[in-house]
Amino acid sequence: MDAEISNKDAVLFSETETVSGKKIGIACLNSERSLNALSLDMIRLLEPQLKTWESDPEIACVWLEGAGEKAFCAGGDIVAMYHAMQEMPKEPVTEVLDFFTAEYQLDHLIQTFQKPILVWGDGFVMGGGMGLMNGASHRVVTERSRLAMPEISIGLYPDVGATYFLGQLPDNMGLFLGLTAAQVNAADALYLGMADFAIASDSRTSTLQALVNASWTDDNALNKATLTDTLQQRMLNDQELASGPLFERRELISKLLEGNDVISATKQFLQHETDDELLLRAQKTLAHGCPLTAHIVWQQLQFGGSLSIADAFRLELTLSVNCAAKGDFVEGVRALLIDKDRQPKWTHGSIEEVTADDLDAMFISPWGEDEHPLRDLGANA
């Protein structure tokens, strides 16, 4: 069915009239079979439509969701990039540059969007889906939500603005999520500040109807407050939410990941003896994950908090292009998504084997300052 979806149907757009005369713009990622994996077609449809809605005085609020009940967006559609990288190994590939450039431009637009924008983060929200959700003014999770940054398993690194937002998480959790691809449920998403509201998944229609009945104006600040008030009235309480397993382990996780460098921190974490299934799973993912990614994650978190969101995206474009041309991205995608043998042959056998020169090479921009594809990002902010 999804193979038959034409490019123009990769995202479905509609506008709903409200009782106050304003409209709500609704965008739905429309690739249920792929768990709404973010494709270049989706990005190229979303960006101009969001800009149109942002400048349209009739639109008071934007609602972004995914088709089906399994996922808002379970990551980026990277299989097409893989085939392009296979044809031009160790070279900067146009398909890679085009995808990440367009993706980060869209993420930045959402981060700086002037009107209230709600992301209904039901089901899986991973990788590229996190980029769409994180910048929204109103981020909703449900009891089915599972958020994650799983890039260590494909030889990439937490991108889509994670250089900026992972460092803001408490209790060393940004480092934990980046190193272990651990999934975050609704309660933990609220604790970590990765979501703003937890609402029952079966309340989607009634929530939208409440927005239809709300009082919208021409004032964006007032409209954001209206959206906040409407969502707060539908919040699940603590008794209705499953407990947050990361919150319950926050002190231990924070302590285990203390260290002066990535080698000492990860060694301490991996050597911790436990029968806790969550920690065992995290240890296994880190142990089998890309060693170079672990170093990039550590480096991101050392200085990411001092960057503007635009500078974070510029750095990430450098990292993404270099991971594809010089790093382990191709091999990681092959092992997990193409051959599915789950036996990646990383460039380095362990985190200890990664040298300073290896890491530095990932951070060296392929472009001069005036040539960077995202050089104008944020210029009009």
N, C-alpha and C positions, 0 to 999 in steps of 0.2 A: 504493500500500500504506500509506504513512505517513498519508495523509488519513483512513484508516479507523481509525487508532489512537485509541482513546478516551482521555479525559483520564487515567483511572486507570492506563493502560498507558504513559504518557509516561516513566515510570521503572519498571523491573522490580526488585522486591525479593525476596530469598531469604535463608535462613539455613542455613549448613552446619555440621553437627556436627563437632567435633574429637575426637581420641582422648583428650584430657584432660577431656572432658565439657563444655567451653565451646563457644560457637558463634561463627562469623564472619558478620557481617551484610554482604550483598553488594547493592549498588545499581548498576543499569546504566541509563544514559541511553539511551532507546530511540527514537531518531529517525535511523536510519542515513542515510536519503536527504538529510536536511538537515545531515549531518555532526554530528548530535547537538547542533544549536544549542540553547542554553539558553532554554527557554520559561518563561512564568509558571506553566504547569501543572507543569512539572518542579520548579520552585522550591517550589511549594506542596505537592508530594508529598515532596520531599527533607527539608525542614526538620523537619516533625513526626516523620518516621521516624528521622532522626538523633537527635533528642531522646529518642525512645523507646529507641533502642539505647544511648544514652549512660547512661540510668538503669537499663537492664536488666542485672542482675548476671550473666546467662548469656552476654551478648555480651562477648567479649574484645577484638575487633578489628573494624574496618569496612573494607571494600574497595569503592572507587568506580571505575567504568569506563564506557566508552561502547560502544554496539553497533557491530559491524562492525570492519573493519580499517583504515579510513581516518582516523578521528578519535576522540579522547576527547571533545572538545567544541570546535568551531571558532568559537565566539563566541556572542553573545546573539541571540535571535530578535527582530530589530528591525523586521521588515516590518509587523507589526500596529501597532507604535508609530507608524510612518511615516504610515499611513492616518489614525490618530487626530490626529496633528499637522497633517495636511493639512486636516482639517475645522475645526481651531481654530488658525489660524496666529498666531504671536506671543503665544500664551496658554499658561499652565501647563496641561498636559494630564494628566488623571487617569491614563490608561493609562501615561504616562511615569513619573509619580510612583510609581504602584503597582509597576511592574516594578522600577525601580531600588531602591526601598525594600526590597522583598522579596529582591532579589538580594543587596544588601549585608548584610542580616540573615543570610542563609544563609552568605555568605562569612565573616562575623564568627563565626558558630557554628563553622565549620570551623577558623578560626584559633584558637579557644579550646577546642576539643573536648578533653575530658578523657581519652578513650581513644585508643589508636593508630588512626590512620585513614590508609589507603594509597590513593593515587590512581595508577591504572595509566594513565599519560599516553602511550598509544600513538597514533601518527599526529598529526594537527593538534591543537594545544592553543593556542587563540587567544582574546583578549578575555575573554569570560565564562568560558571554560574555564580561563584562567589564574587567575581569581579562585577557582575551585573547587580548583585544584591547589596554588596557592601556600601556602595555609594548612594543608595537610595535614601531619601529622607525618612521613610517609614518602612522598616524591614520586618516582615511578618513570618513567623515560623508556626508550624502545627505539631501535633503529637507524632506525626509521621516524618518530620524533618530530620535529615542527617546531613550536616555540613562537614566539609573536609577539604584539605589541600593535599592531594595524594601524589604530588609531582615527584617525590623522591623515588617512587617506584617506576617512573618512566625516564629518569635521567634528565629531568628538567629542574625546576625549582619553583617555589611558591611565587607566582607572578600576579598579574591583574590587580596591581596595587598592594599586594601583600607586603612588599618592602616597606610600605607606609603603615598598613593597619595591623600586621602581626606584632610589631613592636609595641603596640599600644595595649596588648592583652596583659592581664595580671598574672603573677605567679609562674613566670617562665613558660606560660602556656603557648605563646607564639612559637617559641623554640620547640616545644613538645609537638605541636601540631605539624610544624614544618618537617620535623625529623621522623615522625611516626605515621603520618597520614591518618591519625585517629579521627573517628567520626564524633561529631558534636550533636547531642540531642537538643530539644527545645529549651529545657531548663538550663543546660550548660551554655547554650547560645545567649540566653539572657544574662547569665552570670559573667560571661566573657565580654559582653557588649557587642556581640556579633549579630544580634537581633534586638528589636525594640518591643515587639509584641508577640505573645503566644496565643493563638486563637484556634479553636477546634477546626479540623479540616472540613467537617461537614457544615461549617458556618460560612463557607465562601459566598454562597448566593445571598444569604441574609445580610452578610457584611456589605456586599456590593449594594444591596437594596437600601441599607442604612445610609450609604453615601449618596445614593440617589435622592433620599429624603432630607439630606443635610442642607444647611444654609451656606451656600458658596457666594463669594464676592469677587471683586476685582483685585483684592489685596492678597498677595501670595503668603504673607506672614499670617494673616487671619485664616487663610485656607489651610495652611499647615497645622494651625491650632485646631481647626475644625476636624481635620483628619485624625489628629492625635486623640481628641476627645471621643470621637466615634469609635476608634479602635480600642481605646482603654475600656470602654463599656462592654466589650466583648472578650476581654482577656480571660484566659483560663487561670484559675487560682492555683496555689501551690498543691492543694490536695488533688486537683484534676491533672496535674502534670506528673509524668514519671520523674523520679529524682535525677539529679545531674551527677553521673559517675565521675566526671572530671572535678567538679566542685568538691565531692567527697574525698578525693585524693589530692587536692591542690597542694597541701603542705608537703606531702611526700614527693610529688612530681617536681615541685619547685626545688626542693633540696637535692634530688637526684641529678638535676641538670645544672647545678651550680658548678662553676669552673672558670679558669682563666682562659681557656681556649676550647675549641670544639673537640679536640682529641681527649682531653681530660674529662670533659663533661659527658661525652658519649660513652667513654670507657666506664665511668662510674655508673651510668644508667644501665649499660648492658650487663655489668657484673652484679647488679642487684639481684639477689636470690628471692624469688617470689612464687607463689602459686596463684596469684591474682590474674585472671584471664585477660583483663584489659591491659595490664602491664606486660604480660607475656606476649600478647599480640603486638603491642607497640615495640617491644624488644625485637621480635622477629622481623617486623617491617624495617626497622632501622638496620638490623644486621644484614638484611638482604637488599637494602636500598642502595642507591648510587652514592659512593663515597664522596665524589666531587660535589654532589648536591648538598650533602651535609655541611661541607665547608662554605658553600654559597649561602645557605640558610643562616649559618652563624654570622657570616660577614654582613648579610642584609640587616640582621637585628642589631648589629653594633652601631650602625649609623643611619639606618632607615628612618628613625624617628626625627632626625634633624632635617630631612628632605621635605620639600613641598610635594604635594601629590603629583604635580606635573613633572618635577625632577625625578620622582620615583618611577614614573612610567618611562621617562627617557632612559634611565638606568636599566630598567627591565627589558627594554627593546634591545639594548646592547647585549644583555645577558642571554636573552632568548635566541638571538641570531648566532651568538657564539656557542651556545649549547648545541645548536643544530649543526654548525659547521665544524666545531672543534671538540665538542663534548660528547656526552653519552645519550643524547636525546634519541637518535636514530635507533640505537641498540635497545634502549628501554622500550620504545614503541614496538619494535619487532617482537621482543620477548613477551610483552603483555597483551598486545592487541593484534598482531599479525600472525606469527607462528604460535603464539599462546603457549609456549613451552615453560614460561616463567623461570627461565634460566638465563638471565642477562649476563653477558660477559663484559663487565664494566672495565673501563680503561685502567682503573686502579683496583687492586685486590682488597684494600681496606682503607679506612679513613686515615690511618697513620701514613699511608703511602703517598697521599696527595701533598705535593710540594707547594711552597709559596708561589713559585713561578707558574705552576699549573693553575692555581686559583687566580692569580693576577691576570692571566691571559683571558679569563672569562669577563673581566671587568674593563678591558681595553676596547674603547669604541672603534668600530670599523669606519667611522665617519669623522670628519672634522666638525668643529662646533657649529659652523654655518651650514653643514650638509646633513645634519641629523634629521631623519624623517619626521621627528616630533619636536623640532626646534621651536615651532610656533605654539605648541600646546600651552594653554594657560595665559597666552599673551593678552587676551582680551578680558581676562578675569578681573 
